[in-house]
């Protein structure tokens, strides 16, 4: 009889334990919540952090003065600037430097700065978005977002000298920072038509002779002597140079 009573009591305790204990899944869930809370808890206040994860990510990276290029966006003295001109130079014992013209993103004011090529600068990364060029109206150009077909009007100045290459249906790219378009870029290679060309120089020379040709966009480039009026040629938009026949 006593053995039976002990068995009944043991079974009762086990049943009570099962009824009052959460299932394994609940244990795992509670552990996950505790872990997440600990990871997001502010150690100084003990409260949970409310800053989004993306806001804690780095928005820029260090770069050397020698790496500065046209279109780069940098942070300097608490201001955000875009590089609109750059020129490398070497001044004897002073070492190599780079002179840049910067445009303040907020005010539009332009300043000229000189950096050492080994000077550390903070680059701010921008977001590239593709668009299709539609038309020009005054000093502005109309672009279309290829996925949503929404139209956007921006200043032609965003493309700088390369605005001359804009043509219907061209795929272009806008660089955005904090939701604002800072600059625009065209493809590195563009097909143009020759509308005027100097006559070929007679006679052979030791070095290849190039001649000036006028393109349908108003730009003048140097091309080989065999290029004639009406021909399509491919031009580099980086340095406005002839590349090959189209």
Buried (B, 14 or more C-beta within 10 A) or exposed (E): EEEEEEEEEEEEEEEEEEEEEEEEEEEEEEEEEEEEEEEEEEEEEEEEBEEEEEEEEEEBEEBBBBEBEBBBBBBBEEBBBBBBEBEEEEEEEEEBBBEBBBBBBEEEEEEEBEBBBEBEBBBBEBEEBEBBBBEEEEEBBBBBBEEEEEEBEBEBEBBBEBBBBBEEEBEBEBBEBEEEBBBBBBEEEBBBBBEEBEEEEEEEEEEEEBBEBBBEBEBEBEBBBEBEEEBEBEBEBEEBEBBEEE
